[in-house]
Amino acid sequence: MHICRLELIAVTLALVFAGASAAQDNGELPFDTNEYRVGPGDILDVDVYGDPDLSGLVTVQHSGDISFPLLGDVTVERLTVREVQAKLVELLGEDYLVDPQVIITVKEHRSQWVTLVGEVIRPGKYYLQGSKTMLDLLTEAGGFTPRASGEVIVSRLDQQRSTLFNSEDNGNHGASDASTRIFLTPNQTPAEQKESLSFRLRNGDIVTATSTQFFFISGEVKRPGSYPVTGGLTVLKAVSVAGGLSKFGAKSKVEILRKTSDGDTKRIKVDLGDIEGGKKPDVPLESQDIIKVGKRVF
């Protein structure tokens, strides 16, 4: 019953590590440092050509400034590395140096991070060093644990609207997205899974790799038992996962038992024939749902 989940984890891990390997083979980093915007806590390595007294490490203070020789406090918060470099060139060239040449690199990234929790090998705080995708983050974290469901939830606590993300959304979300679910399912191709993992992370994101949840199916199916709840699972797909109906199974005698938030049990009558014929919509499944399939009357 756990074959689908294990296949999912294996495919996802293969994708994660293949992506990391390809980046290394091409001599690429998984982020673009030119996009990185500096902030408090970052340590910058400033090299002023021909002037070692002006060169060295500077830390961005909580005020968003750096203290620089000759110039005093210079505001750099939210500027890219190139913009900081251009600003120092301009200020030094106004009164102090002729045609100054300045090179800046970020020695330590400490102002932006995401928090990764749940079913990954190495959960924790991960600093953003530029543009970072879900693929980059999972690679750094060592991938999923065997208990992972393949669903990843990204929470943006300072936003107000919740949306649902799948591979068709291509990771293009507006600034108002508050909670995003990324589903990796066994029937996705590697290209579709990679598209799902191209979701771009932002400072402050909380990323949760969820654990596997199960539904239960009993009665007239070929393989009754418990199975993982994957993204997009419906009652029709669940019956298929369980091997389909037995020779005595009745399409019109299917019932879903679902626990409600107040502890009661809700009974949902389902006619698989009506769903297959397009007369009624398929019913999405939830964790801990119990599906009962009755017998036909001869």
Secondary structure as GFF3:
##gff-version 3
##sequence-region A 1 298
A	DSSP	alpha_helix	3	25	.	.	.	ID=ss1
A	DSSP	three_ten_helix	33	35	.	.	.	ID=ss2
A	DSSP	beta_strand	43	48	.	.	.	ID=ss3
A	DSSP	three_ten_helix	52	54	.	.	.	ID=ss4
A	DSSP	beta_strand	56	59	.	.	.	ID=ss5
A	DSSP	beta_strand	65	68	.	.	.	ID=ss6
A	DSSP	beta_strand	72	75	.	.	.	ID=ss7
A	DSSP	alpha_helix	81	95	.	.	.	ID=ss8
A	DSSP	beta_strand	102	108	.	.	.	ID=ss9
A	DSSP	beta_strand	113	118	.	.	.	ID=ss10
A	DSSP	beta_strand	124	127	.	.	.	ID=ss11
A	DSSP	alpha_helix	134	140	.	.	.	ID=ss12
A	DSSP	beta_strand	148	155	.	.	.	ID=ss13
A	DSSP	three_ten_helix	167	169	.	.	.	ID=ss14
A	DSSP	beta_strand	179	183	.	.	.	ID=ss15
A	DSSP	alpha_helix	190	196	.	.	.	ID=ss16
A	DSSP	beta_strand	206	211	.	.	.	ID=ss17
A	DSSP	beta_strand	214	219	.	.	.	ID=ss18
A	DSSP	beta_strand	225	228	.	.	.	ID=ss19
A	DSSP	alpha_helix	235	241	.	.	.	ID=ss20
A	DSSP	beta_strand	249	259	.	.	.	ID=ss21
A	DSSP	beta_strand	265	270	.	.	.	ID=ss22
A	DSSP	alpha_helix	272	276	.	.	.	ID=ss23
A	DSSP	beta_strand	290	295	.	.	.	ID=ss24
###
